[in-house]
């Protein structure tokens, strides 16, 4: 059934392109439809939790006294409905839908993911996670952008990497290729329908290497992508009910694009507001509830269309919080944090490594067990079939047999 | 070389933020124009206004000091340990007020500087301040410290590089940003030493890890006091012998900087960066090496280097004109300058900067903005091309900014990051009308494009714009042509 559905989608995509797309776009579209090299039709959806999510209250070491000692009021009590996993860890009570997915074997948890010499500034640490650099390196490209560079030099259209937002993150900027940011296909399409922009974007871009050629090329690709995404996304409108939040809306758009059959390999979505220095419990529960419900709806949407098997979701935050609570019932900036993987194609599920070691702290902060670039390397090589060493600039030990 | 209007405009775009319409009508020689640029930039006028100040004591006095925490790095911007101690005790409401006041001060500095870029006669000084702002990139939470660093850079921007380097290295903002207050005899912190070498002077590959360690020891004790003044704390300084770049002595921070300046590689590194900023993103060693040599011989005289650069014949080669993608600041300041642009709500300038990817006083990291093609992706280009409609037609500007683009106050609710409003903008078109005086209507689009664009307009675009002009009502003709010209990819270049 899924196969024939995909075939159907493909035919209708083609039909709609032929109907609506102006003539000059055809050539580009055909190039854009060249598949990403060796990607096996798989895609990656990265979910960024902005602000430094408190990992210890997300995946709770509910049998560890050290946890409750460090967080006399902030620690989440066993009786408040912790959703137990394994290794004496449990999801925050707000994460019911993710727990259901976990029970179905669609979730993997990595504890204490981080990097050496962690930086506790939001901006810098996010920069490090997005660029995939070491903490003393300044890299002006993102790991997913470099994936586009490396794996799809011939892909002429930027929608191979899509960010559902108004502006593009560093993560999605490569040296040569960059992703495309759009809140929704209709809105983005409208912009390119401005009379003048529509006309000049239809002009032939010179193939030279000048800055002007680059600008025209980007403009033509943008208009062409906007047209393609707009027409194609009409194929599938989600019937699944999502929470009424911005984040859920972004995931719904993502699901609609995926289920419409567009060829993007990488999607990027953000949920922010995790900088909980005060009154954390209430705020974080709301955010984690939003995360869990939205991802639940997203998974349901993809399961219905048969695309869940080919989709891997990676959830990360720029750092975790300190182990001890602060004076205002919140937590201050910390270091290593958990990473969630979600999808129908996971080969290993459950809690993959040891719970955070609360005994051996570095000045009150967690020591990292897994370098985040090991996670990237695994996803790049084993899931997207890309050259992780080239993209990350050096070799990182991969987590074997994960995806 | 004969001076043409295009050459003069080239000079004004590169050495400043674009020509004024009246400047290109009275054409003199390049040499005269360069001379005038230096002359009017002689005077140093600090950037300042009461709104740019934020007395940290004001919001934090009431709060009681508690234990030190990592909270000092609240928002990706570093604060002094003392300030963080005080912030720690703030109630959520006080904290919010504190954030808002800091943000207001930074907005005032940002908009104030942008305005100055657009209106100051000292174009070269402001342009160089902007260049060094990216070179000595620094991001701190204290408006006072940020403003002081900015004015130090402005004061020394055209002098000797060594003076500038030393002054910047002793600025509290920089010492904090690069953690030198944590660089103590017993526990050296190498961050400052590393960046001074990698990014500020000699560049990667010309020093060893051991040089960094030794330099870090030399910088121990470099700190600041509560009045944002540099202090040398002798008790924290390691006065033992250090071997830096092959020479041994009881070096202090000044010695390290001096030694770095003695390396010709430093002159080459700085000259290359200037060349890429002012001339071409692709360095040409044939142009750069002689410049670097004389820069070194002149003991790093920045004005002399710039004068040689602006008067070099190759500076006006076709290949070096209209080939640089304007950074968001250059784009906005340029429009502001050419058209005397004013907004009813000045904060929107900051929104535009954030949307386009470059906010003054908020470089992405100590390496500064990468520049060039990194400014342009599908989304940022779309915003750039919509901007003329927004500014010249009061069209609605719709955008939701990312949270990390607002990191002065880390958790700005989405509603506050979302803009959806028609922009009330005012532009002056009279100088352009004057520029067009005596030009037949049919010739006006071409004449305007020659003034507004630094790269030849595509013939099909000129035809398009001519059609639009012909269709526009007489009283809207000029505005229609300008709006269209500014929405061309050609206008993104300078």
Interface residues (C-beta under 8 A of the other chain):
Chain A: X50 X51 X120 X121 X122 X123 X124 X126 X127 X136 X138 X140 X158 X165 X166 X167 X168 X169 X170 X172 X173 X178 X179 X180 X181 X182 X183 X188 X191 X192 X194 X196 X197 X199 X200 X203 X210 X211 X212 X214 X215 X216 X218 X219 X221 X222 X225 X246 X270 X272 X273 X275 X277 X278 X279 X322 X326 X327 X328 X332 X333 X334 X365
Chain B: X66 X69 X70 X71 X73 X74 X75 X76 X77 X78 X88 X89 X92 X95 X139 X191 X194 X322 X323 X324 X325 X355 X357 X364 X365 X366 X367 X370 X373 X374 X376 X377 X378 X379 X380 X381 X382 X385 X386 X389 X399 X400 X401 X402 X403 X404 X405 X407 X410 X411 X413 X414 X455 X458 X460 X461 X464 X468 X484 X487 X488 X489 X490 X492 X493
